[in-house]
Amino acid sequence: MSAVLQTPPKDKLSVELTKLSKRLHRQVGQAVVDFNMIEEGDKVMVCVSGGKDSYALLDILIGLRARAPIRFDLVAVNLDQKQPGFPEHVLPEYLKSVGVPFHIENQDTYSIVKRVIPEGKTMCSLCSRLRRGILYRVAGELGATKIALGHHRDDMVQTLFMNMFFGARLKGMPAKLVSDDGKHIVIRPLAYVNELDLERWAAHRRFPIIPCTLCGSQQNLQRVQTRQMLRDWERRFPGRVDNLFNAMANVVPSHLLDRNLYPFATLQATGVADRAGDRAFDDEACALPGASTIALRAED
């Protein structure tokens, strides 16, 4: 009886899913516009791993393409890393069902990673480097002008903390960048989307999720622990992750310590009053205009 009571009525569930769909498409569309991610005539290579994020990315871009004021093409690319038990039929069947051109790249990076990385050590770094190199090559072969990855808002905040905790640097994950080899533009259209919404969307759309037996089996990764820390913060203090994300777009170099970004050594008094000049943190500073312009709230 309790389970029945906890299940939203059908009409209410339908309304919630409609709101979710509108929110996701609006947030992705806004990120695309804000960072000029997709332009007229682009061929966007969407990297589809079989996880919820990349499925959602492709799904939403298909929806946006249908009503976009510009013309662009999509091609889905999956890197089959030859993980034991990988269901090779799942992605091709799904991609055929949604009518998107696709390419499956077969490269046994799994064996390389398992051979090079000692048991119990983090595999992600090497795995990511190998994947990037292969995907860049494939993008060139397919004539793609943009490479779209499925990283979302929470990934970006986690990366910020990972770099601070373990790299001693204030560095996040950009929404748009030039690839390592200097030949490609990489975009992250899910930049404004929170992970919980992607989980709900994946469940609603019933994506055929394929778990990763490399990173998915490493539950003690620092990234996993950072993710849990941020989720705990969000449960206790709703809106905190939004504020952290917004902070990456509201940088004040004069109140940090990077001498390459701000001329501390040659700083001189100007004789002109600056009310914010010697304020590091107070309530008024937290309410600066535009402080929350980046995050798109979970509203209709």
Contacts in CASP RR format, 6 or more apart in sequence:
PFRMAT RR
TARGET T0000
AUTHOR 0000-0000-0000
METHOD contacts of the structure
MODEL  1
MSAVLQTPPKDKLSVELTKLSKRLHRQVGQAVVDFNMIEEGDKVMVCVSG
GKDSYALLDILIGLRARAPIRFDLVAVNLDQKQPGFPEHVLPEYLKSVGV
PFHIENQDTYSIVKRVIPEGKTMCSLCSRLRRGILYRVAGELGATKIALG
HHRDDMVQTLFMNMFFGARLKGMPAKLVSDDGKHIVIRPLAYVNELDLER
WAAHRRFPIIPCTLCGSQQNLQRVQTRQMLRDWERRFPGRVDNLFNAMAN
VVPSHLLDRNLYPFATLQATGVADRAGDRAFDDEACALPGASTIALRAED
8 16 0 8 1.000
17 204 0 8 1.000
19 300 0 8 1.000
20 197 0 8 1.000
20 200 0 8 1.000
20 201 0 8 1.000
20 204 0 8 1.000
21 201 0 8 1.000
22 300 0 8 1.000
23 197 0 8 1.000
23 296 0 8 1.000
23 298 0 8 1.000
23 299 0 8 1.000
23 300 0 8 1.000
24 56 0 8 1.000
24 60 0 8 1.000
24 193 0 8 1.000
24 197 0 8 1.000
24 198 0 8 1.000
24 201 0 8 1.000
25 60 0 8 1.000
25 63 0 8 1.000
25 64 0 8 1.000
26 296 0 8 1.000
27 190 0 8 1.000
27 192 0 8 1.000
27 193 0 8 1.000
27 296 0 8 1.000
28 57 0 8 1.000
28 60 0 8 1.000
28 61 0 8 1.000
28 64 0 8 1.000
28 189 0 8 1.000
28 190 0 8 1.000
28 192 0 8 1.000
28 193 0 8 1.000
29 64 0 8 1.000
29 189 0 8 1.000
30 192 0 8 1.000
30 296 0 8 1.000
31 37 0 8 1.000
31 175 0 8 1.000
31 188 0 8 1.000
31 189 0 8 1.000
31 190 0 8 1.000
31 191 0 8 1.000
31 192 0 8 1.000
32 38 0 8 1.000
32 64 0 8 1.000
32 187 0 8 1.000
32 189 0 8 1.000
34 175 0 8 1.000
35 175 0 8 1.000
35 176 0 8 1.000
35 187 0 8 1.000
35 191 0 8 1.000
36 176 0 8 1.000
37 146 0 8 1.000
37 148 0 8 1.000
37 175 0 8 1.000
37 176 0 8 1.000
37 187 0 8 1.000
37 189 0 8 1.000
38 44 0 8 1.000
38 68 0 8 1.000
38 70 0 8 1.000
38 72 0 8 1.000
38 146 0 8 1.000
38 187 0 8 1.000
38 189 0 8 1.000
39 70 0 8 1.000
39 72 0 8 1.000
39 145 0 8 1.000
40 70 0 8 1.000
40 71 0 8 1.000
40 72 0 8 1.000
41 70 0 8 1.000
41 71 0 8 1.000
41 72 0 8 1.000
41 73 0 8 1.000
41 145 0 8 1.000
42 72 0 8 1.000
42 73 0 8 1.000
42 145 0 8 1.000
42 146 0 8 1.000
43 72 0 8 1.000
43 73 0 8 1.000
43 74 0 8 1.000
43 75 0 8 1.000
43 142 0 8 1.000
43 143 0 8 1.000
43 144 0 8 1.000
43 145 0 8 1.000
43 146 0 8 1.000
44 61 0 8 1.000
44 72 0 8 1.000
44 73 0 8 1.000
44 74 0 8 1.000
44 75 0 8 1.000
44 144 0 8 1.000
44 145 0 8 1.000
44 146 0 8 1.000
44 147 0 8 1.000
44 148 0 8 1.000
44 187 0 8 1.000
45 75 0 8 1.000
45 76 0 8 1.000
45 77 0 8 1.000
45 135 0 8 1.000
45 138 0 8 1.000
45 139 0 8 1.000
45 142 0 8 1.000
45 144 0 8 1.000
45 146 0 8 1.000
45 147 0 8 1.000
45 148 0 8 1.000
46 54 0 8 1.000
46 57 0 8 1.000
46 58 0 8 1.000
46 61 0 8 1.000
46 74 0 8 1.000
46 75 0 8 1.000
46 76 0 8 1.000
46 77 0 8 1.000
46 100 0 8 1.000
46 148 0 8 1.000
47 54 0 8 1.000
47 77 0 8 1.000
47 78 0 8 1.000
47 79 0 8 1.000
47 135 0 8 1.000
47 147 0 8 1.000
47 148 0 8 1.000
47 149 0 8 1.000
47 150 0 8 1.000
48 54 0 8 1.000
48 55 0 8 1.000
48 57 0 8 1.000
48 58 0 8 1.000
48 76 0 8 1.000
48 77 0 8 1.000
48 78 0 8 1.000
48 91 0 8 1.000
48 95 0 8 1.000
48 102 0 8 1.000
49 78 0 8 1.000
49 79 0 8 1.000
49 210 0 8 1.000
49 212 0 8 1.000
50 78 0 8 1.000
50 90 0 8 1.000
50 91 0 8 1.000
50 207 0 8 1.000
50 208 0 8 1.000
50 209 0 8 1.000
50 210 0 8 1.000
51 202 0 8 1.000
51 207 0 8 1.000
51 209 0 8 1.000
51 210 0 8 1.000
51 212 0 8 1.000
52 198 0 8 1.000
52 199 0 8 1.000
52 201 0 8 1.000
52 202 0 8 1.000
52 207 0 8 1.000
52 209 0 8 1.000
53 150 0 8 1.000
53 151 0 8 1.000
53 152 0 8 1.000
53 190 0 8 1.000
53 195 0 8 1.000
53 198 0 8 1.000
54 149 0 8 1.000
54 150 0 8 1.000
55 94 0 8 1.000
55 202 0 8 1.000
55 205 0 8 1.000
55 207 0 8 1.000
55 209 0 8 1.000
56 150 0 8 1.000
56 190 0 8 1.000
56 193 0 8 1.000
56 198 0 8 1.000
56 201 0 8 1.000
56 202 0 8 1.000
56 205 0 8 1.000
56 207 0 8 1.000
57 148 0 8 1.000
57 149 0 8 1.000
57 150 0 8 1.000
57 189 0 8 1.000
57 190 0 8 1.000
58 74 0 8 1.000
58 76 0 8 1.000
58 98 0 8 1.000
58 100 0 8 1.000
59 98 0 8 1.000
59 201 0 8 1.000
59 205 0 8 1.000
59 207 0 8 1.000
60 189 0 8 1.000
60 190 0 8 1.000
61 74 0 8 1.000
61 148 0 8 1.000
61 189 0 8 1.000
62 74 0 8 1.000
62 98 0 8 1.000
62 100 0 8 1.000
65 72 0 8 1.000
65 74 0 8 1.000
73 101 0 8 1.000
74 100 0 8 1.000
74 101 0 8 1.000
75 100 0 8 1.000
75 101 0 8 1.000
75 102 0 8 1.000
75 103 0 8 1.000
75 142 0 8 1.000
75 144 0 8 1.000
76 95 0 8 1.000
76 100 0 8 1.000
76 101 0 8 1.000
76 102 0 8 1.000
76 103 0 8 1.000
77 102 0 8 1.000
77 103 0 8 1.000
77 104 0 8 1.000
77 105 0 8 1.000
77 135 0 8 1.000
77 138 0 8 1.000
77 139 0 8 1.000
77 142 0 8 1.000
78 91 0 8 1.000
78 102 0 8 1.000
78 103 0 8 1.000
78 104 0 8 1.000
78 105 0 8 1.000
79 105 0 8 1.000
79 107 0 8 1.000
79 109 0 8 1.000
79 131 0 8 1.000
79 134 0 8 1.000
79 135 0 8 1.000
79 138 0 8 1.000
80 86 0 8 1.000
80 88 0 8 1.000
80 104 0 8 1.000
80 105 0 8 1.000
80 106 0 8 1.000
80 107 0 8 1.000
81 107 0 8 1.000
81 108 0 8 1.000
81 109 0 8 1.000
81 110 0 8 1.000
81 127 0 8 1.000
81 131 0 8 1.000
81 214 0 8 1.000
82 106 0 8 1.000
82 107 0 8 1.000
82 108 0 8 1.000
82 109 0 8 1.000
82 110 0 8 1.000
82 111 0 8 1.000
83 110 0 8 1.000
83 212 0 8 1.000
83 213 0 8 1.000
83 214 0 8 1.000
84 110 0 8 1.000
84 213 0 8 1.000
85 213 0 8 1.000
86 210 0 8 1.000
86 213 0 8 1.000
87 210 0 8 1.000
88 104 0 8 1.000
90 208 0 8 1.000
90 210 0 8 1.000
91 102 0 8 1.000
91 104 0 8 1.000
91 208 0 8 1.000
91 210 0 8 1.000
92 102 0 8 1.000
92 104 0 8 1.000
93 208 0 8 1.000
94 207 0 8 1.000
94 208 0 8 1.000
95 102 0 8 1.000
96 102 0 8 1.000
103 138 0 8 1.000
103 142 0 8 1.000
105 134 0 8 1.000
105 135 0 8 1.000
105 138 0 8 1.000
107 130 0 8 1.000
107 134 0 8 1.000
109 127 0 8 1.000
109 130 0 8 1.000
109 131 0 8 1.000
109 134 0 8 1.000
110 214 0 8 1.000
112 126 0 8 1.000
112 130 0 8 1.000
113 123 0 8 1.000
113 126 0 8 1.000
113 127 0 8 1.000
113 130 0 8 1.000
113 214 0 8 1.000
114 123 0 8 1.000
116 126 0 8 1.000
117 123 0 8 1.000
117 126 0 8 1.000
120 218 0 8 1.000
122 218 0 8 1.000
122 221 0 8 1.000
122 222 0 8 1.000
123 214 0 8 1.000
123 215 0 8 1.000
123 218 0 8 1.000
124 214 0 8 1.000
124 215 0 8 1.000
124 218 0 8 1.000
124 221 0 8 1.000
124 223 0 8 1.000
127 214 0 8 1.000
127 215 0 8 1.000
132 179 0 8 1.000
132 180 0 8 1.000
133 180 0 8 1.000
133 181 0 8 1.000
135 147 0 8 1.000
136 147 0 8 1.000
136 179 0 8 1.000
136 180 0 8 1.000
136 181 0 8 1.000
136 183 0 8 1.000
136 184 0 8 1.000
139 147 0 8 1.000
139 184 0 8 1.000
140 183 0 8 1.000
140 184 0 8 1.000
144 184 0 8 1.000
145 185 0 8 1.000
146 184 0 8 1.000
146 185 0 8 1.000
146 186 0 8 1.000
146 187 0 8 1.000
147 179 0 8 1.000
147 184 0 8 1.000
147 185 0 8 1.000
147 186 0 8 1.000
147 187 0 8 1.000
148 186 0 8 1.000
148 187 0 8 1.000
148 188 0 8 1.000
148 189 0 8 1.000
149 186 0 8 1.000
149 187 0 8 1.000
149 188 0 8 1.000
150 188 0 8 1.000
150 189 0 8 1.000
150 190 0 8 1.000
151 173 0 8 1.000
151 188 0 8 1.000
151 190 0 8 1.000
151 191 0 8 1.000
152 188 0 8 1.000
152 190 0 8 1.000
152 191 0 8 1.000
152 193 0 8 1.000
152 194 0 8 1.000
152 195 0 8 1.000
152 198 0 8 1.000
153 190 0 8 1.000
153 191 0 8 1.000
153 192 0 8 1.000
153 193 0 8 1.000
153 194 0 8 1.000
153 195 0 8 1.000
153 241 0 8 1.000
153 245 0 8 1.000
153 295 0 8 1.000
154 194 0 8 1.000
154 195 0 8 1.000
154 227 0 8 1.000
154 230 0 8 1.000
154 241 0 8 1.000
155 173 0 8 1.000
155 195 0 8 1.000
156 172 0 8 1.000
156 173 0 8 1.000
156 175 0 8 1.000
156 188 0 8 1.000
156 191 0 8 1.000
156 245 0 8 1.000
156 248 0 8 1.000
157 230 0 8 1.000
157 241 0 8 1.000
157 244 0 8 1.000
157 245 0 8 1.000
157 248 0 8 1.000
158 223 0 8 1.000
158 226 0 8 1.000
158 227 0 8 1.000
158 230 0 8 1.000
159 171 0 8 1.000
159 172 0 8 1.000
159 173 0 8 1.000
160 170 0 8 1.000
160 171 0 8 1.000
160 172 0 8 1.000
160 173 0 8 1.000
160 244 0 8 1.000
160 248 0 8 1.000
161 226 0 8 1.000
161 229 0 8 1.000
161 230 0 8 1.000
162 222 0 8 1.000
162 223 0 8 1.000
162 226 0 8 1.000
163 169 0 8 1.000
163 170 0 8 1.000
163 171 0 8 1.000
163 172 0 8 1.000
164 170 0 8 1.000
165 222 0 8 1.000
165 226 0 8 1.000
166 222 0 8 1.000
170 256 0 8 1.000
170 258 0 8 1.000
172 248 0 8 1.000
173 188 0 8 1.000
174 188 0 8 1.000
175 187 0 8 1.000
175 188 0 8 1.000
175 191 0 8 1.000
176 185 0 8 1.000
176 186 0 8 1.000
176 187 0 8 1.000
176 188 0 8 1.000
177 185 0 8 1.000
177 186 0 8 1.000
178 184 0 8 1.000
178 185 0 8 1.000
178 186 0 8 1.000
179 185 0 8 1.000
179 186 0 8 1.000
190 198 0 8 1.000
192 294 0 8 1.000
192 295 0 8 1.000
192 296 0 8 1.000
194 241 0 8 1.000
194 298 0 8 1.000
197 298 0 8 1.000
202 209 0 8 1.000
215 221 0 8 1.000
218 224 0 8 1.000
230 241 0 8 1.000
230 244 0 8 1.000
233 240 0 8 1.000
233 241 0 8 1.000
234 240 0 8 1.000
234 241 0 8 1.000
242 292 0 8 1.000
242 295 0 8 1.000
242 297 0 8 1.000
243 292 0 8 1.000
245 294 0 8 1.000
245 295 0 8 1.000
246 291 0 8 1.000
246 292 0 8 1.000
246 293 0 8 1.000
246 294 0 8 1.000
246 295 0 8 1.000
248 294 0 8 1.000
249 293 0 8 1.000
249 294 0 8 1.000
250 288 0 8 1.000
250 290 0 8 1.000
250 291 0 8 1.000
250 294 0 8 1.000
253 261 0 8 1.000
253 262 0 8 1.000
254 262 0 8 1.000
254 277 0 8 1.000
255 280 0 8 1.000
256 262 0 8 1.000
259 265 0 8 1.000
276 285 0 8 1.000
279 285 0 8 1.000
END
